[in-house]
Amino acid sequence: MMDQDKTILCIGAGYVGGPTMAMIAAKCPEYKVTVADINADRIARWNSDRLPIYEPGLEQLVAQSRGRNLFFTTDVEKGIRESKIIFVSVNTPTKTFGSGAGKAADLQFWEKSARLIMECATEDKIVVEKSTLPVRAAEAIHRILQSNTKGLNFSVLSNPEFLAEGTAVADLEHPDRVLIGSMTTPDGHDSMERLVEIYAHWVPREKILTTNVWSSEMSKLVSNAMLAQRISSINSISALCEKTEADIQEVSHAIGMDSRIGGKFLRAGVGFGGSCFKKDILNLVYLCECYNLPEVAAYWEQVVRMNEYQERRFAERIVKNMFNTVSNKRIALFGFAFKADTGDTRESPAIHISNLLIGEHASLAIYDPKAMENARADLAGTEGKIEYFEDPYEAVRGAHAIALITDWKEFTAYDYGKIFTLMEKPAFIFDGRNILDHKRLYSIGFNVFPLGKPALTHF
Ligand SMILES: NC(=O)c1ccc[n+]([C@@H]2O[C@H](COP(=O)([O-])OP(=O)(O)OC[C@H]3O[C@@H](n4cnc5c(N)ncnc54)[C@H](O)[C@@H]3O)[C@@H](O)[C@H]2O)c1
């Protein structure tokens, strides 16, 4: 018999809900873990051999517990009735309507989940904010839950997720820290202890931080804002490098060796993507505006604007260096995912760069090892010539240029001598991630445009 106290539900079976619950189920075999979602296709795929998301190691992790103490279902209500601890990991996108449109977080999915929990619960519950939410969201959620007329008590915890897509399984297994925020009441403290006990199955105690609930909510937004800010900072310098013949990789290396700065997140590229950075910064900006802190809001908003500039700059550099026209020229895009080792394309720079090139009447040949399905969906309905390829050597056939967008390792292992022979001449490579061997490409005959460093051209 399953101990009723050791029952967990996660509402939302996405990039966060699926992997986090698979990890908890694997590490805590005495817990029954259910993941529920209204999206029946997604649930069917979680129950199949073709998982709805790609992450290294995820298939094995899910296979370890699925059917034993890990279950995927569309029956959210039953899940609520039968579980003591309820994580909510639904999407919290940027609001597209009404007040705060374009910046504030859209909390409608979260509020719907909270109301459903309130309606279906027949006993006290611990509700855990796993989604990224604005600071003080827990207050509103707690109010909604406590408005129940059944005399039930709900405890609300904040437990933001810091995993990075592409390394989700490793990040969950060895997190830098787990953060749990709770209300400063005896009940809040007890609930927090319950969650600490779960993570302590595999995370060293000193890495499990407990804070007040507002600090926890704030830390998630600030963590993403700081990470994105480093990318925008180095990308801004890449533009200056291209004007001055300084080399951004040499600069990153030199400054990163300063232990006060550190070397991580200092690689210049086509810009950050992913579902979180932009929306979380805009959420932070909106909060600052709401609390009448316009200078703070403007400071963080510039991180997003710099990112848009970098995406635009990359596309414009292609056009300018291909003799100011890409009209009817075929450009092969290497990569569409927002980063390597994921099929996720949400907010990928590839989307914006594709649209800019299509606006210039280029024809695109797209290849990505894992993101083709999403790429097709992202560009569906786009006017222009776009072809999708399962084989990179087919994508480059007759192309005038290659634009490398995603840092997939396999791109470094291709036979560029063969690729050169398949392309139109002069052949161009724009390496948006600086992962290729530029000198070698140049010696093969390519005109090479790395990012933030001098071009290697034959004319
Ligand atoms: N993706 C990341 O890398 C990442 C990392 C840390 C935090 N987060 C945060 O975690 C949250 C979830 O992100 P994600 O990437 O997993 O999103 P996602 O879009 O992949 O998944 C969310 C899921 O919630 C489901 N859902 C929505 N409303 C529902 C409802 N009422 N009942 C049941 N299911 C419902 C959707 O169908 C979807 O499958 C967001 O707040 C995000 O900011 C994401």
The ligand as a MOL file (V3000), in Angstrom:
LIG
                    3D

  0  0  0     0  0            999 V3000
M  V30 BEGIN CTAB
M  V30 COUNTS 44 48 0 0 0
M  V30 BEGIN ATOM
M  V30 1 N 12.1010 25.2010 -20.0170 0
M  V30 2 C 13.0310 25.4980 -19.1330 0
M  V30 3 O 14.2160 25.3210 -19.3690 0
M  V30 4 C 12.6460 26.0530 -17.7870 0
M  V30 5 C 13.6210 26.1130 -16.7880 0
M  V30 6 C 13.2550 26.6040 -15.5500 0
M  V30 7 C 11.9650 27.0560 -15.3250 0
M  V30 8 N 11.0350 27.0000 -16.3030 0 CHG=1
M  V30 9 C 9.6700 27.4480 -16.0010 0
M  V30 10 O 8.8600 26.2930 -15.7920 0
M  V30 11 C 7.5250 26.5150 -16.2760 0
M  V30 12 C 7.1670 25.4630 -17.2890 0
M  V30 13 O 8.0610 25.5530 -18.3720 0
M  V30 14 P 8.1380 24.4330 -19.4990 0
M  V30 15 O 9.2760 24.8080 -20.3890 0
M  V30 16 O 8.0850 23.0940 -18.8760 0 CHG=-1
M  V30 17 O 6.7510 24.7280 -20.2470 0
M  V30 18 P 5.9840 23.7840 -21.2930 0
M  V30 19 O 5.1810 24.6870 -22.1360 0
M  V30 20 O 6.9610 22.8400 -21.9350 0
M  V30 21 O 5.0300 22.8860 -20.3780 0
M  V30 22 C 3.9410 23.3870 -19.6970 0
M  V30 23 C 2.8420 22.3250 -19.7550 0
M  V30 24 O 1.7660 22.7480 -18.9100 0
M  V30 25 C 0.5610 22.2640 -19.4910 0
M  V30 26 N -0.5840 22.9840 -18.9420 0
M  V30 27 C -0.9400 24.2800 -19.1250 0
M  V30 28 N -2.0620 24.5560 -18.4490 0
M  V30 29 C -2.4310 23.4130 -17.8220 0
M  V30 30 C -3.5000 23.0690 -16.9600 0
M  V30 31 N -4.4070 23.9780 -16.6080 0
M  V30 32 N -3.5720 21.8020 -16.5080 0
M  V30 33 C -2.6550 20.8780 -16.8660 0
M  V30 34 N -1.6010 21.1540 -17.6660 0
M  V30 35 C -1.4830 22.4030 -18.1390 0
M  V30 36 C 0.7670 22.5100 -20.9710 0
M  V30 37 O -0.1200 21.6940 -21.7320 0
M  V30 38 C 2.2440 22.1240 -21.1480 0
M  V30 39 O 2.3970 20.7770 -21.5470 0
M  V30 40 C 7.5280 27.9460 -16.8280 0
M  V30 41 O 7.0690 28.8110 -15.8240 0
M  V30 42 C 8.9940 28.2120 -17.1090 0
M  V30 43 O 9.3060 29.5760 -17.0120 0
M  V30 44 C 11.3540 26.4880 -17.5320 0
M  V30 END ATOM
M  V30 BEGIN BOND
M  V30 1 1 1 2
M  V30 2 2 2 3
M  V30 3 1 2 4
M  V30 4 1 4 5
M  V30 5 2 4 44
M  V30 6 2 5 6
M  V30 7 1 6 7
M  V30 8 2 7 8
M  V30 9 1 8 9
M  V30 10 1 8 44
M  V30 11 1 9 10
M  V30 12 1 9 42
M  V30 13 1 10 11
M  V30 14 1 11 12
M  V30 15 1 11 40
M  V30 16 1 12 13
M  V30 17 1 13 14
M  V30 18 2 14 15
M  V30 19 1 14 16
M  V30 20 1 14 17
M  V30 21 1 17 18
M  V30 22 2 18 19
M  V30 23 1 18 20
M  V30 24 1 18 21
M  V30 25 1 21 22
M  V30 26 1 22 23
M  V30 27 1 23 24
M  V30 28 1 23 38
M  V30 29 1 24 25
M  V30 30 1 25 26
M  V30 31 1 25 36
M  V30 32 1 26 27
M  V30 33 1 26 35
M  V30 34 2 27 28
M  V30 35 1 28 29
M  V30 36 1 29 30
M  V30 37 2 29 35
M  V30 38 1 30 31
M  V30 39 2 30 32
M  V30 40 1 32 33
M  V30 41 2 33 34
M  V30 42 1 34 35
M  V30 43 1 36 37
M  V30 44 1 36 38
M  V30 45 1 38 39
M  V30 46 1 40 41
M  V30 47 1 40 42
M  V30 48 1 42 43
M  V30 END BOND
M  V30 END CTAB
M  END
